[in-house]
Amino acid sequence: MNNLSKRIAIIGAGPGGLTLARVLQEAGYNPVVYEGEASRNERQQGGTLDLETDSGQKALQLAGLLESFYQVCRFEGQSTKIVDKSGKVYQDDTADEVPGEDHYSRPEIDRTVLRDLLLDSLRPDTIQWGYKCLEATPVDDHRFELHFENGKTDVVDLVVAADGAFSRIRPLVSEEKAEYSGVSMIELNILDAANESPELTAYNGPGTVYALDDHKGIMAQMNGDGRIRVYLGFQAGRDFLESLDIPYDEPEKAKPKLVALFADWADELQKYITSANDVITPRRIYMLPVSHTWESRAGVTLIGDAAHLMSPFAGAGANLAMLDGAELALSIINNDDLDTAVRQYELKMFEYAGATAAETKENMELFFSDNAAARLGELMNSFAEQ
Ligand SMILES: Cc1cc2nc3c(=O)[nH]c(=O)nc-3n(C[C@H](O)[C@H](O)[C@H](O)COP(=O)(O)OP(=O)(O)OC[C@H]3O[C@@H](n4cnc5c(N)ncnc54)[C@H](O)[C@@H]3O)c2cc1C
C-alpha cells in the first residue's frame, strides 16, 4: 500500500510548495496547490537568489529541473564585493559568465524566473489560484478540512503548510510566531541600470556589493532583468522605519532623507540611493526561534518559511524551502505510511534547518557588528580557501 491514493494539499505556491508538488507529480502523485494570489503575475516576486549545490540545486536535481536551471541562471551573479563606508575593499571576487568547476556552487536566478521554471513544470490544473486558506480544522484524527476565503472547502489526508512567514497552518502544530529580528530594511531599485547609471553599474559589477559599517549596510544586487536591487539594512528597534518619518511612497522626497542616514559614506555608495528610480519599500525582517521544532501530528506538516523562517543573511531561506519540498516528497514516495513519512521528513529537516538557522543568526549579528566589512571579508575568504 503506498500513498498514491492520498489527497495531499499544499498551501502556497512559493519555491517550497512548488518543488514538493513537482517531485510528487513526477512520481505519479496528484497533489493540489492552493495559492492565495489570483495569478502568477499578481505580485512582483522580488530579488535574485543564489541556489546552493547541497540544497536548492539538490532539490532541482530531484525535481528533474537542474539542467533547465543551468540554462537560465547567472553564474557571473556570484561575484561579490565587500567594502566599508569609505569604500575600502575587503573582498572582490569576480565570477565568470561561463562556469568553471568552482562556479557551480551558488549561481544566481531571479525569483520570477525560478518560479516560472517550477510553475511551468507542473500540470496546468495543479495550482488553484485565488484560494487563500483561512484555516484547517480536524475532521477526525488524520484528516483536515481546509477553509478558503472564496468560500470553498476541501477535506485532505495531508495538508502541507508552504504558506510562508505568517503561516495560517503553523498554529496546528506550534505556538511559535514570527518575531521581529532586530533588523529593518528599505528596498530601492535602479531600473535599467546599465543605461540609467552606467558608472554605478560598472562599480557594482554583475553580482552583489555589501557595504557594511556603523551597524548598518547598503547591500546591492544586480538582477537578471537589468535592475540593481538595493537593500538598506539597519540594526534597529521595531518602530525604526516609522520613526524616520520618511515619505516612502514619494521616492523623490524620501531619497534625500535616506542619503542623510549615510551622510559620511563614500559617494559611490550614496549613489545607490540617489540613482533609485522606482518605488521604495520598507520592511521589517522577521524570524522564528532558531531550531523551531514541534511534535509530529497526523495529517499536517510545515515546509520552508512556515517551518523555519530566518533572516536573509545566509541566503538560505528559499534554498531550504526547496530542499524541504524535495525531502518531504521523497519521504512520502518511499514510505507506505503517510504519518511515518511526515515524521521522518520532520526529524531530518529539524536537524539541517536548525543548523542553518543558527548560522544565519550568527551572520546577521556579524553584518551589523563593529568592523563588519573586515569580518565578513575574512569569513568569505575562509570559505573560498576550503
Ligand atoms: C529581503 C529578502 C531577501 C531574501 N534573499 C534570499 C536569498 O538570497 N536566498 C534565499 O535562499 N532566500 C532569501 N530570502 C528568503 C526567501 O525569500 C524565503 O525563505 C523563501 O521565499 C521561502 O519560501 P516558501 O516557499 O517557504 O514561502 P514563500 O516564498 O513565502 O511562499 C509562500 C506562498 O504562499 C502563499 N500564501 C501565503 N499565505 C497563504 C494562504 N493563507 N493561503 C494560500 N496561499 C498563501 C504566498 O502568496 C506565497 O506564494 C530572502 C527574504 C527576504 C525578505
The ligand as an SDF file (V2000), in Angstrom:
LIG
                    3D

 53 58  0  0  0  0  0  0  0  0999 V2000
   14.6960   40.7660    1.5970 C   0  0  0  0  0  0  0  0  0  0  0  0
   14.8110   39.2660    1.4910 C   0  0  0  0  0  0  0  0  0  0  0  0
   15.8550   38.7100    0.7680 C   0  0  0  0  0  0  0  0  0  0  0  0
   15.9790   37.3070    0.6650 C   0  0  0  0  0  0  0  0  0  0  0  0
   17.0270   36.7710   -0.0170 N   0  0  0  0  0  0  0  0  0  0  0  0
   17.1680   35.4200   -0.0900 C   0  0  0  0  0  0  0  0  0  0  0  0
   18.2590   34.8160   -0.7930 C   0  0  0  0  0  0  0  0  0  0  0  0
   19.1150   35.4980   -1.3650 O   0  0  0  0  0  0  0  0  0  0  0  0
   18.3470   33.4590   -0.8240 N   0  0  0  0  0  0  0  0  0  0  0  0
   17.4050   32.6520   -0.2120 C   0  0  0  0  0  0  0  0  0  0  0  0
   17.5410   31.4060   -0.2690 O   0  0  0  0  0  0  0  0  0  0  0  0
   16.3710   33.1970    0.4700 N   0  0  0  0  0  0  0  0  0  0  0  0
   16.2290   34.5390    0.5460 C   0  0  0  0  0  0  0  0  0  0  0  0
   15.1890   35.0830    1.2310 N   0  0  0  0  0  0  0  0  0  0  0  0
   14.2450   34.1860    1.9060 C   0  0  0  0  0  0  0  0  0  0  0  0
   13.2510   33.5870    0.9380 C   0  0  0  0  0  0  0  0  0  0  0  0
   12.5400   34.6300    0.2950 O   0  0  0  0  0  0  0  0  0  0  0  0
   12.2400   32.6910    1.6550 C   0  0  0  0  0  0  0  0  0  0  0  0
   12.8900   31.9090    2.6080 O   0  0  0  0  0  0  0  0  0  0  0  0
   11.5130   31.7790    0.6680 C   0  0  0  0  0  0  0  0  0  0  0  0
   10.7870   32.5180   -0.2870 O   0  0  0  0  0  0  0  0  0  0  0  0
   10.5740   30.8330    1.4160 C   0  0  0  0  0  0  0  0  0  0  0  0
    9.8840   30.0320    0.5050 O   0  0  0  0  0  0  0  0  0  0  0  0
    8.4850   29.3940    0.9000 P   0  0  0  0  0  0  0  0  0  0  0  0
    8.0760   28.5740   -0.2790 O   0  0  0  0  0  0  0  0  0  0  0  0
    8.5910   28.7190    2.2210 O   0  0  0  0  0  0  0  0  0  0  0  0
    7.4950   30.6130    1.1500 O   0  0  0  0  0  0  0  0  0  0  0  0
    7.1570   31.9100    0.2750 P   0  0  0  0  0  0  0  0  0  0  0  0
    8.1620   32.1690   -0.7730 O   0  0  0  0  0  0  0  0  0  0  0  0
    6.8510   32.9860    1.2610 O   0  0  0  0  0  0  0  0  0  0  0  0
    5.8180   31.4950   -0.4660 O   0  0  0  0  0  0  0  0  0  0  0  0
    4.6100   31.3680    0.2290 C   0  0  0  0  0  0  0  0  0  0  0  0
    3.4730   31.3360   -0.7800 C   0  0  0  0  0  0  0  0  0  0  0  0
    2.2730   31.0660   -0.0590 O   0  0  0  0  0  0  0  0  0  0  0  0
    1.2680   31.9850   -0.4570 C   0  0  0  0  0  0  0  0  0  0  0  0
    0.3800   32.1290    0.7100 N   0  0  0  0  0  0  0  0  0  0  0  0
    0.6410   32.7840    1.8680 C   0  0  0  0  0  0  0  0  0  0  0  0
   -0.3890   32.6530    2.7100 N   0  0  0  0  0  0  0  0  0  0  0  0
   -1.3280   31.9080    2.0730 C   0  0  0  0  0  0  0  0  0  0  0  0
   -2.6160   31.4290    2.4320 C   0  0  0  0  0  0  0  0  0  0  0  0
   -3.1390   31.7160    3.6360 N   0  0  0  0  0  0  0  0  0  0  0  0
   -3.3100   30.6730    1.5480 N   0  0  0  0  0  0  0  0  0  0  0  0
   -2.7870   30.3710    0.3170 C   0  0  0  0  0  0  0  0  0  0  0  0
   -1.5630   30.8120   -0.0880 N   0  0  0  0  0  0  0  0  0  0  0  0
   -0.8480   31.5580    0.7920 C   0  0  0  0  0  0  0  0  0  0  0  0
    2.0180   33.2590   -0.8300 C   0  0  0  0  0  0  0  0  0  0  0  0
    1.2580   34.0820   -1.6910 O   0  0  0  0  0  0  0  0  0  0  0  0
    3.2690   32.6690   -1.4940 C   0  0  0  0  0  0  0  0  0  0  0  0
    3.0580   32.4440   -2.8760 O   0  0  0  0  0  0  0  0  0  0  0  0
   15.0390   36.4670    1.3280 C   0  0  0  0  0  0  0  0  0  0  0  0
   13.9830   37.0480    2.0500 C   0  0  0  0  0  0  0  0  0  0  0  0
   13.8630   38.4280    2.1320 C   0  0  0  0  0  0  0  0  0  0  0  0
   12.7240   39.0250    2.9470 C   0  0  0  0  0  0  0  0  0  0  0  0
  1  2  1  0
  2  3  1  0
  2 52  2  0
  3  4  2  0
  4  5  1  0
  4 50  1  0
  5  6  2  0
  6  7  1  0
  6 13  1  0
  7  8  2  0
  7  9  1  0
  9 10  1  0
 10 11  2  0
 10 12  1  0
 12 13  2  0
 13 14  1  0
 14 15  1  0
 14 50  1  0
 15 16  1  0
 16 17  1  0
 16 18  1  0
 18 19  1  0
 18 20  1  0
 20 21  1  0
 20 22  1  0
 22 23  1  0
 23 24  1  0
 24 25  2  0
 24 26  1  0
 24 27  1  0
 27 28  1  0
 28 29  2  0
 28 30  1  0
 28 31  1  0
 31 32  1  0
 32 33  1  0
 33 34  1  0
 33 48  1  0
 34 35  1  0
 35 36  1  0
 35 46  1  0
 36 37  1  0
 36 45  1  0
 37 38  2  0
 38 39  1  0
 39 40  1  0
 39 45  2  0
 40 41  1  0
 40 42  2  0
 42 43  1  0
 43 44  2  0
 44 45  1  0
 46 47  1  0
 46 48  1  0
 48 49  1  0
 50 51  2  0
 51 52  1  0
 52 53  1  0
M  END
$$$$
